[in-house]
Structures are given as C-alpha cells and as structure tokens.
C-alpha cells in the first residue's frame, strides 16, 4: 500500500476484491520524523464489513450500529486473580449503562459474557462487532457466567449514539504512591458526566511510568471503587492506597469517557 492507495480495493490473486486498503505500518516516524517508511505491512477493512456499510448507506443514507449498553474488558491474569476466576475467555462486564438494553435484560457488573446469539466470545473484542452488526430493534440471546452460575438473557438492541467530551482542571498536589492526584466529585463534574449515582473521585493527574499509568488510568477518569470499596472522597482513596500490599492485585473500578472498566493494580 503506497501513499494515495488508502480507500482503494485490495485484490487477491484471482482478481477478487477482498478488502479496502486503509493504512501501512510505518516504523521510524518517531525517531526520524516525517511519515516513516514502508516495510511491507499493510492493513485493510475486510470486504464483508465494507459490504454491510455500503448496504446501509444505499438504503438509509447513513450507517447505524447496534448498542447493547455494556462496557466490557479483557480478562487478563491479574483481573482473573482478583475476581478468583478460573478462565480468561469471554468479556467481563465492567459497567451497565442506565436505560440500556443490557440494563433491561438484567446484565450486571462482573458478569462474564460467554456467547452472543450462540457465537462464543473467545476474546472480549469479539463482542462489539457482533453487537454492532445486530439490526436495531431485534432481540439477542446472551449467555453469561455470574459467579458460578450460567444464565441466558435476552436483550432488545438499540442504536449506538455519540458521547460528549469532558474537561478537567489542572492539579496542584503531588501524586501518591500509585501515581495519582485526585479530587472530590463536584456538581459540575456530576452534571457533565450525567451521573445518575454519583460516587468516587476525579483523576486530576497521572504520573508517567507509575502503577496507575501502566494500568491505563488517565487524567479525567473517575475512580468509583478501590479494592472492592466504594470511594467516598479523595481522602478515602489515600487511606486505601496506604494499605496496599506489594505483590497483591487489587481491583479498581474506573469510569472513563466511553464507560467503566475494572483494572487490577499491583505494587511491585
């Protein structure tokens, strides 16, 4: 894929279009500036995905995506340890959106989604595409693991909408031992996030290279739970951080702009 090829067809040796050229892997961009150089690795949108987009554009003039209303994440070894899980497949439910199909279907935090419409969820990345391709208004069967029990739930899929951006002021305090500076929730933040059940603290700064930074906590996030404890305020977080044991993973529930997710923090 050369400059200018993006958006063009990707052919196989039979002359069939199998994808839409998108980008190339260009190492050297950071070290040498410019656009880097081509080492022969390219990326393309699969043609079956492009077909669905083309069909929607022709029929409706826009592209719609299905919405289930859950925030999911990968189950890595640290999260599995903290949740005492024996498996690392499936999608872990970190949050359920209010007034969503998932909420109406009965999905809860810490549920593990095993199958969607009979298709196994081997990796958490499998679920978003399956939901996105589900027709708006149709029903979907979802098999979950809740604790040690398997359940099958039914959800009516809604349309995915855009979410607003949030602004955060600069901090004045120094970071704690996990690399965070936080503040109490204020009315402006609650309104901006449209929080129905406001709780937790707002991250004002994340120290580069810290435990929090390595696990993906970012400025502007809201930490709702720390070590399986709902946070009351910034001072409460500092008390819990002071009790951390080196080498032991603790679960942290973090609300990001796209939704909440569980992170496993471990002091080295």
Residue pairs with C-beta under 8 A, 6 or more apart in sequence:
1 21
1 22
1 23
1 24
1 38
1 42
1 43
1 44
2 38
3 35
5 21
6 21
6 22
6 23
7 20
7 21
7 22
8 20
8 21
9 17
9 19
9 20
9 21
10 17
10 18
10 19
10 20
10 21
10 44
11 17
11 18
12 18
17 47
18 44
18 46
18 47
19 44
19 45
19 46
19 47
19 50
20 44
20 45
20 47
20 50
21 42
21 44
22 42
22 43
22 44
22 45
23 42
23 43
24 38
24 41
24 42
24 43
25 39
25 41
25 42
25 43
26 35
26 36
26 37
26 38
26 39
27 36
27 37
27 39
28 36
28 37
29 35
29 36
49 129
52 133
53 63
56 62
56 63
56 64
57 63
64 136
64 159
64 160
65 131
65 132
65 159
65 160
66 131
66 132
66 133
66 134
66 135
66 136
66 157
66 158
66 159
66 160
67 100
67 101
67 131
67 157
67 158
67 159
67 160
67 161
68 100
68 101
68 102
68 127
68 131
68 140
68 142
68 155
68 157
69 96
69 97
69 100
69 101
69 102
69 103
69 107
69 158
70 93
70 94
70 95
70 96
70 97
70 100
70 102
70 107
70 113
70 259
71 93
71 94
71 95
71 96
71 97
71 258
71 259
71 260
71 261
72 91
72 92
72 93
72 94
72 113
72 124
72 127
72 128
72 261
73 79
73 91
73 92
73 94
73 124
73 261
73 262
74 91
74 92
74 123
74 124
74 125
75 83
75 85
75 87
75 88
75 89
75 90
75 91
75 92
75 112
75 124
76 88
76 264
77 88
78 249
78 264
78 266
79 85
79 92
79 249
79 251
79 262
79 263
79 264
80 86
80 87
80 88
81 249
81 264
82 249
82 250
82 251
82 262
82 264
83 92
83 110
83 251
83 262
85 112
87 112
89 114
89 120
89 121
89 122
89 123
90 112
90 113
90 114
90 121
90 122
90 124
90 145
91 112
91 113
91 121
91 124
91 126
91 127
92 110
92 111
92 112
92 124
92 262
93 102
93 107
93 108
93 109
93 110
93 111
93 112
93 113
93 144
94 109
94 253
94 259
94 260
94 261
94 262
95 109
95 253
95 255
95 259
95 260
95 261
96 102
96 103
96 107
96 108
96 109
97 103
97 259
98 196
100 158
101 155
101 156
101 157
101 158
102 155
104 155
104 156
105 142
105 153
105 154
105 155
105 156
106 153
107 142
107 144
107 153
107 155
108 146
109 253
109 260
110 146
110 262
111 144
111 145
111 146
112 144
112 145
112 146
113 121
113 127
113 142
113 143
113 144
114 120
114 121
114 143
114 144
114 145
114 150
115 121
115 141
115 142
115 143
116 126
116 127
116 130
116 131
116 140
116 141
116 142
116 143
117 130
117 134
117 140
117 141
118 141
119 126
119 130
120 126
121 127
131 140
131 157
132 160
134 140
134 157
135 157
136 157
136 158
136 159
137 156
137 157
138 156
138 157
139 154
139 155
139 156
139 157
140 154
140 155
140 156
140 157
141 152
141 153
141 154
142 152
142 153
142 154
142 155
143 150
143 151
143 152
144 150
144 151
144 152
144 153
145 151
163 257
163 258
164 192
165 257
166 189
166 192
166 193
166 220
166 257
167 192
167 220
168 202
168 203
168 204
168 219
168 220
169 204
170 204
170 205
171 181
171 183
171 204
171 205
173 181
173 204
174 181
175 181
175 205
175 206
175 207
175 210
176 237
176 238
176 241
177 211
177 241
177 242
177 244
177 267
178 210
178 211
178 212
178 241
178 244
178 265
178 267
179 206
179 207
179 209
179 210
179 211
179 212
179 213
180 203
180 205
180 206
180 207
180 210
180 212
180 217
180 223
180 237
180 241
181 203
181 204
181 205
182 201
182 202
182 203
182 204
182 223
182 234
182 237
183 201
183 202
183 204
183 234
184 201
184 202
184 233
184 234
185 195
185 198
185 199
185 200
185 201
185 202
185 222
186 202
189 195
189 202
189 222
190 198
193 222
193 255
199 224
199 230
199 231
199 232
200 222
200 223
200 224
200 225
200 230
200 231
200 255
201 222
201 223
201 231
201 233
201 234
201 236
201 237
202 220
202 221
202 222
203 212
203 217
203 218
203 219
203 220
203 221
203 222
203 223
204 219
205 219
206 212
206 213
206 217
206 218
206 219
207 213
211 265
211 266
211 267
211 268
212 265
215 252
215 263
215 264
215 265
216 263
217 223
217 252
217 254
217 263
218 256
220 257
221 254
221 255
221 256
222 254
222 255
223 231
223 237
223 252
223 253
223 254
223 255
224 230
224 231
224 253
224 254
224 255
224 260
225 231
225 251
225 252
225 253
226 237
226 240
226 241
226 250
226 252
226 253
227 240
227 243
227 244
227 250
227 251
227 252
228 250
228 251
229 236
229 240
231 237
231 240
244 250
244 265
244 267
245 267
246 267
246 268
247 266
247 267
247 268
248 266
248 267
249 264
249 265
249 266
250 264
250 265
250 266
251 262
251 263
251 264
252 262
252 263
252 264
252 265
253 260
253 261
253 262
254 260
254 261
254 262
254 263
